[in-house]
Amino acid sequence: MDFDHDIMTIEELADYLRMQKVTIYKHVQEGKIPAFKVGGAWRFKRSTIDKWIEEQEHKK
């Protein structure tokens, strides 16, 4: 998968994080993963996801 672009679909994020799409949907609906909607479809900004990953690594 090519992650050169900054905006990802849920499928691309699932590949990027190596998670199931259903798990991504659950976390997004619970506000655990930063996301925004475009025309009713969830989108994810890669730079925001990368920052979120860094924050998750430092949580205790």
C-alpha positions, 0 to 999 in steps of 0.5 A: 500500500502506498502511504505517500499521501496524507489523507487515508481511507479506513481501508488504508488506515487498517492496513497502516495500523495492521488492524481490522476495519471493524476495530478501526470503526469502533475506535473512531466511534468511541473517539479513540482514533482522530478522524474526520468525515468527508461526505459521510466517509471517515478519513484520517490524516496520516500526520495526525495518526503518526502523532497519535501513535507517538502519544499512545507509545508514551501512555502508561 
